[in-house]
Amino acid sequence: MTEQQDLLTPQENPDDKLSTGLQVLSFCIPLAGTIIYFSEKGKYPNKAKAACHAALWGMGIGILLNLIATMARGGN
């Protein structure tokens, strides 16, 4: 990493953006998003925040789909 990149704020740092593949991974496997969050939160806070949001959305939609499936089966 160059000195110029070290001086950039998180909003200006081009490396502080979560790739689409990692967003999909974080959404489909929330544990992976949690790991990405904790491993990147110090150096790349925007990347960590995006991974956390994708993991939370994935978890919430997973719970919602499970509730709908349970109600469709009649609760048994």
HELIX and SHEET records of a PDB file:
HELIX    1   1 GLU A    3  LEU A    7  1                                   5    
HELIX    2   2 THR A   20  CYS A   28  1                                   9    
HELIX    3   3 PRO A   30  GLU A   40  1                                  11    
HELIX    4   4 PRO A   45  ARG A   73  1                                  29    
END                                                                             
